[in-house]
Amino acid sequence: MMVGKETFKLRFKHTVVHFSKIQQKLSSSNLEGLDSKEWKSVVLPKIYEEKMQKLEAELEKKVRVF
């Protein structure tokens, strides 16, 4: 039970940091005056890049374990 609770806390903390980074990137981008397609073309690549970096880091950790 303790391991699950600690894992949950760690994932929550990571998620908060992740969203704060995305929020920071979005606030630094100039998105005013963009329609929905233009906005998505700016935001989605950033989100996918973050996800890819996360997946690469997880893969690297798993490879090190084996």
The first five atom37 places (N, CA, C, CB, O) and aatype in JSON, in Angstrom:
{
  "aatype": [12, 12, 19, 7, 11, 6, 16, 13, 11, 10, 1, 13, 11, 8, 16, 19, 19, 8, 13, 15, 11, 9, 5, 5, 11, 10, 15, 15, 15, 2, 10, 6, 7, 10, 3, 15, 11, 6, 17, 11, 15, 19, 19, 10, 14, 11, 9, 18, 6, 6, 11, 12, 5, 11, 10, 6, 0, 6, 10, 6, 11, 11, 19, 1, 19, 13],
  "atom_mask": [
    [1, 1, 1, 1, 1],
    [1, 1, 1, 1, 1],
    [1, 1, 1, 1, 1],
    [1, 1, 1, 0, 1],
    [1, 1, 1, 1, 1],
    [1, 1, 1, 1, 1],
    [1, 1, 1, 1, 1],
    [1, 1, 1, 1, 1],
    [1, 1, 1, 1, 1],
    [1, 1, 1, 1, 1],
    [1, 1, 1, 1, 1],
    [1, 1, 1, 1, 1],
    [1, 1, 1, 1, 1],
    [1, 1, 1, 1, 1],
    [1, 1, 1, 1, 1],
    [1, 1, 1, 1, 1],
    [1, 1, 1, 1, 1],
    [1, 1, 1, 1, 1],
    [1, 1, 1, 1, 1],
    [1, 1, 1, 1, 1],
    [1, 1, 1, 1, 1],
    [1, 1, 1, 1, 1],
    [1, 1, 1, 1, 1],
    [1, 1, 1, 1, 1],
    [1, 1, 1, 1, 1],
    [1, 1, 1, 1, 1],
    [1, 1, 1, 1, 1],
    [1, 1, 1, 1, 1],
    [1, 1, 1, 1, 1],
    [1, 1, 1, 1, 1],
    [1, 1, 1, 1, 1],
    [1, 1, 1, 1, 1],
    [1, 1, 1, 0, 1],
    [1, 1, 1, 1, 1],
    [1, 1, 1, 1, 1],
    [1, 1, 1, 1, 1],
    [1, 1, 1, 1, 1],
    [1, 1, 1, 1, 1],
    [1, 1, 1, 1, 1],
    [1, 1, 1, 1, 1],
    [1, 1, 1, 1, 1],
    [1, 1, 1, 1, 1],
    [1, 1, 1, 1, 1],
    [1, 1, 1, 1, 1],
    [1, 1, 1, 1, 1],
    [1, 1, 1, 1, 1],
    [1, 1, 1, 1, 1],
    [1, 1, 1, 1, 1],
    [1, 1, 1, 1, 1],
    [1, 1, 1, 1, 1],
    [1, 1, 1, 1, 1],
    [1, 1, 1, 1, 1],
    [1, 1, 1, 1, 1],
    [1, 1, 1, 1, 1],
    [1, 1, 1, 1, 1],
    [1, 1, 1, 1, 1],
    [1, 1, 1, 1, 1],
    [1, 1, 1, 1, 1],
    [1, 1, 1, 1, 1],
    [1, 1, 1, 1, 1],
    [1, 1, 1, 1, 1],
    [1, 1, 1, 1, 1],
    [1, 1, 1, 1, 1],
    [1, 1, 1, 1, 1],
    [1, 1, 1, 1, 1],
    [1, 1, 1, 1, 1]
  ],
  "atom_positions": [
    [[0.83, -1.2, 0.0], [0.0, 0.0, 0.0], [0.87, 1.26, 0.0], [-0.94, 0.0, 1.21], [0.56, 2.23, -0.68]],
    [[1.95, 1.23, 0.77], [2.83, 2.39, 0.83], [3.51, 2.65, -0.51], [3.88, 2.2, 1.91], [3.69, 3.81, -0.9]],
    [[3.88, 1.57, -1.21], [4.54, 1.73, -2.5], [3.59, 2.4, -3.49], [5.03, 0.37, -3.04], [3.99, 3.3, -4.23]],
    [[2.35, 1.96, -3.5], [1.36, 2.55, -4.39], [1.11, 4.01, -4.09], [0.0, 0.0, 0.0], [0.95, 4.82, -5.0]],
    [[1.08, 4.34, -2.82], [0.85, 5.73, -2.42], [2.03, 6.6, -2.83], [0.63, 5.82, -0.9], [1.84, 7.71, -3.33]],
    [[3.24, 6.11, -2.62], [4.43, 6.86, -3.0], [4.52, 7.01, -4.52], [5.71, 6.18, -2.46], [4.89, 8.07, -5.02]],
    [[4.17, 5.96, -5.25], [4.17, 6.02, -6.7], [3.16, 7.05, -7.19], [3.87, 4.65, -7.31], [3.44, 7.82, -8.11]],
    [[1.98, 7.05, -6.57], [0.96, 8.02, -6.92], [1.45, 9.44, -6.68], [-0.31, 7.76, -6.13], [1.27, 10.31, -7.53]],
    [[2.06, 9.68, -5.53], [2.57, 11.01, -5.2], [3.64, 11.45, -6.21], [3.14, 11.03, -3.77], [3.65, 12.6, -6.63]],
    [[4.52, 10.53, -6.57], [5.58, 10.85, -7.51], [5.0, 11.17, -8.9], [6.57, 9.68, -7.6], [5.43, 12.13, -9.54]],
    [[4.05, 10.38, -9.35], [3.42, 10.64, -10.65], [2.65, 11.95, -10.64], [2.49, 9.48, -11.04], [2.66, 12.69, -11.63]],
    [[1.98, 12.24, -9.53], [1.25, 13.49, -9.41], [2.21, 14.67, -9.5], [0.46, 13.54, -8.09], [1.95, 15.64, -10.2]],
    [[3.31, 14.57, -8.79], [4.3, 15.64, -8.8], [4.85, 15.84, -10.21], [5.44, 15.34, -7.81], [5.02, 16.97, -10.67]],
    [[5.14, 14.71, -10.89], [5.66, 14.78, -12.26], [4.63, 15.43, -13.18], [6.03, 13.38, -12.77], [4.99, 16.23, -14.04]],
    [[3.36, 15.08, -13.02], [2.3, 15.64, -13.84], [2.17, 17.14, -13.63], [0.98, 14.95, -13.55], [2.0, 17.89, -14.59]],
    [[2.25, 17.58, -12.4], [2.17, 19.01, -12.1], [3.33, 19.76, -12.77], [2.19, 19.24, -10.57], [3.13, 20.82, -13.36]],
    [[4.52, 19.2, -12.66], [5.69, 19.83, -13.29], [5.51, 19.86, -14.8], [6.99, 19.08, -12.92], [5.8, 20.87, -15.45]],
    [[5.03, 18.76, -15.37], [4.82, 18.67, -16.81], [3.84, 19.74, -17.29], [4.3, 17.27, -17.19], [4.11, 20.44, -18.27]],
    [[2.71, 19.87, -16.62], [1.72, 20.86, -17.03], [2.22, 22.28, -16.8], [0.43, 20.64, -16.28], [1.88, 23.18, -17.58]],
    [[3.01, 22.51, -15.78], [3.54, 23.85, -15.58], [4.52, 24.22, -16.69], [4.22, 23.96, -14.21], [4.58, 25.38, -17.1]],
    [[5.29, 23.23, -17.18], [6.19, 23.49, -18.3], [5.41, 23.82, -19.56], [7.1, 22.29, -18.55], [5.76, 24.74, -20.3]],
    [[4.33, 23.06, -19.8], [3.5, 23.32, -20.98], [2.86, 24.7, -20.87], [2.42, 22.24, -21.14], [2.81, 25.45, -21.84]],
    [[2.38, 25.03, -19.69], [1.75, 26.33, -19.49], [2.76, 27.44, -19.72], [1.16, 26.42, -18.07], [2.43, 28.47, -20.31]],
    [[3.98, 27.24, -19.26], [5.03, 28.24, -19.44], [5.34, 28.41, -20.94], [6.29, 27.83, -18.67], [5.5, 29.54, -21.41]],
    [[5.43, 27.3, -21.66], [5.7, 27.39, -23.1], [4.56, 28.1, -23.82], [5.9, 25.99, -23.69], [4.79, 28.91, -24.72]],
    [[3.34, 27.79, -23.43], [2.2, 28.43, -24.08], [2.15, 29.92, -23.79], [0.9, 27.77, -23.64], [1.79, 30.71, -24.66]],
    [[2.49, 30.29, -22.57], [2.45, 31.71, -22.24], [3.56, 32.48, -22.95], [2.57, 31.9, -20.73], [3.42, 33.68, -23.19]],
    [[4.66, 31.8, -23.29], [5.74, 32.48, -23.99], [5.47, 32.56, -25.49], [7.06, 31.77, -23.74], [6.1, 33.36, -26.18]],
    [[4.54, 31.75, -26.0], [4.2, 31.79, -27.41], [3.21, 32.92, -27.66], [3.6, 30.44, -27.87], [2.39, 33.26, -26.81]],
    [[3.31, 33.49, -28.82], [2.36, 34.53, -29.2], [1.2, 33.87, -29.93], [3.03, 35.63, -30.08], [1.28, 33.64, -31.14]],
    [[0.13, 33.55, -29.21], [-1.02, 32.85, -29.79], [-2.19, 33.77, -30.08], [-1.46, 31.75, -28.88], [-3.23, 33.32, -30.55]],
    [[-2.03, 35.04, -29.8], [-3.14, 35.97, -30.03], [-3.37, 36.15, -31.52], [-2.86, 37.33, -29.36], [-2.42, 36.26, -32.29]],
    [[-4.61, 36.18, -31.9], [-4.97, 36.41, -33.28], [-4.9, 35.17, -34.17], [0.0, 0.0, 0.0], [-5.07, 35.28, -35.38]],
    [[-4.64, 34.01, -33.6], [-4.57, 32.8, -34.39], [-5.92, 32.1, -34.38], [-3.47, 31.86, -33.85], [-6.6, 32.06, -33.36]],
    [[-6.32, 31.53, -35.53], [-7.55, 30.74, -35.53], [-7.23, 29.35, -34.98], [-8.16, 30.65, -36.96], [-6.08, 29.07, -34.64]],
    [[-8.23, 28.48, -34.9], [-8.04, 27.2, -34.22], [-7.02, 26.31, -34.93], [-9.36, 26.46, -34.12], [-6.25, 25.62, -34.27]],
    [[-6.98, 26.32, -36.26], [-6.01, 25.49, -36.97], [-4.59, 26.0, -36.75], [-6.33, 25.47, -38.48], [-3.67, 25.21, -36.54]],
    [[-4.41, 27.29, -36.79], [-3.08, 27.86, -36.56], [-2.63, 27.61, -35.13], [-3.08, 29.36, -36.86], [-1.47, 27.29, -34.88]],
    [[-3.56, 27.75, -34.19], [-3.24, 27.54, -32.79], [-2.8, 26.1, -32.56], [-4.44, 27.89, -31.9], [-1.81, 25.84, -31.87]],
    [[-3.55, 25.16, -33.13], [-3.22, 23.75, -32.98], [-1.87, 23.43, -33.61], [-4.3, 22.87, -33.61], [-1.13, 22.6, -33.09]],
    [[-1.55, 24.08, -34.71], [-0.27, 23.81, -35.37], [0.9, 24.3, -34.53], [-0.23, 24.48, -36.74], [2.02, 23.82, -34.69]],
    [[0.65, 25.23, -33.63], [1.7, 25.72, -32.74], [1.79, 24.85, -31.49], [1.45, 27.19, -32.35], [2.89, 24.52, -31.03]],
    [[0.65, 24.48, -30.93], [0.6, 23.8, -29.64], [0.88, 22.3, -29.74], [-0.74, 24.02, -29.01], [1.66, 21.76, -28.95]],
    [[0.26, 21.62, -30.69], [0.38, 20.17, -30.77], [1.83, 19.67, -30.92], [-0.43, 19.66, -31.92], [2.19, 18.71, -30.25]],
    [[2.65, 20.27, -31.75], [4.04, 19.79, -31.82], [4.77, 19.89, -30.49], [4.8, 20.57, -32.88], [5.59, 19.04, -30.16]],
    [[4.47, 20.93, -29.73], [5.11, 21.08, -28.41], [4.66, 19.97, -27.46], [4.78, 22.46, -27.81], [5.46, 19.42, -26.71]],
    [[3.37, 19.66, -27.5], [2.85, 18.61, -26.63], [3.45, 17.26, -27.02], [1.3, 18.56, -26.71], [3.87, 16.49, -26.16]],
    [[3.49, 16.97, -28.33], [4.05, 15.7, -28.79], [5.54, 15.6, -28.47], [3.83, 15.54, -30.29], [6.04, 14.52, -28.14]],
    [[6.24, 16.71, -28.55], [7.67, 16.7, -28.22], [7.86, 16.35, -26.74], [8.3, 18.08, -28.52], [8.75, 15.56, -26.41]],
    [[7.05, 16.92, -25.88], [7.13, 16.61, -24.46], [6.83, 15.14, -24.21], [6.15, 17.49, -23.66], [7.53, 14.49, -23.42]],
    [[5.82, 14.61, -24.86], [5.47, 13.2, -24.69], [6.59, 12.3, -25.17], [4.17, 12.88, -25.44], [6.91, 11.3, -24.53]],
    [[7.2, 12.64, -26.3], [8.29, 11.83, -26.83], [9.49, 11.84, -25.89], [8.7, 12.34, -28.22], [10.12, 10.81, -25.68]],
    [[9.81, 12.98, -25.34], [10.92, 13.06, -24.39], [10.64, 12.21, -23.17], [11.17, 14.52, -23.98], [11.53, 11.54, -22.66]],
    [[9.41, 12.23, -22.69], [9.02, 11.43, -21.54], [9.14, 9.94, -21.86], [7.58, 11.77, -21.09], [9.69, 9.18, -21.06]],
    [[8.63, 9.54, -23.01], [8.71, 8.13, -23.4], [10.16, 7.68, -23.59], [7.92, 7.91, -24.69], [10.51, 6.56, -23.21]],
    [[10.98, 8.53, -24.18], [12.39, 8.19, -24.36], [13.08, 8.01, -23.01], [13.1, 9.26, -25.18], [13.9, 7.11, -22.85]],
    [[12.77, 8.88, -22.05], [13.36, 8.77, -20.73], [12.91, 7.48, -20.04], [12.98, 9.98, -19.87], [13.73, 6.8, -19.41]],
    [[11.63, 7.15, -20.14], [11.13, 5.9, -19.54], [11.78, 4.69, -20.2], [9.6, 5.82, -19.67], [12.14, 3.73, -19.51]],
    [[11.91, 4.72, -21.51], [12.55, 3.62, -22.23], [14.0, 3.48, -21.79], [12.47, 3.85, -23.75], [14.48, 2.36, -21.59]],
    [[14.69, 4.56, -21.64], [16.08, 4.53, -21.21], [16.21, 3.92, -19.81], [16.68, 5.93, -21.23], [17.12, 3.13, -19.56]],
    [[15.3, 4.27, -18.91], [15.31, 3.7, -17.57], [15.08, 2.21, -17.61], [14.25, 4.36, -16.7], [15.76, 1.46, -16.9]],
    [[14.13, 1.77, -18.44], [13.83, 0.33, -18.53], [14.99, -0.44, -19.13], [12.58, 0.1, -19.36], [15.26, -1.57, -18.72]],
    [[15.68, 0.14, -20.09], [16.82, -0.51, -20.71], [17.95, -0.66, -19.7], [17.3, 0.28, -21.95], [18.65, -1.67, -19.68]],
    [[18.13, 0.34, -18.87], [19.18, 0.28, -17.84], [18.91, -0.81, -16.81], [19.31, 1.62, -17.13], [19.84, -1.43, -16.29]],
    [[17.63, -1.05, -16.52], [17.25, -2.08, -15.55], [17.62, -3.47, -16.07], [15.74, -2.01, -15.24], [18.09, -4.32, -15.32]],
    [[17.41, -3.68, -17.37], [17.71, -4.98, -17.96], [19.15, -5.03, -18.33], [16.84, -5.26, -19.2], [19.62, -6.04, -18.85]]
  ]
}
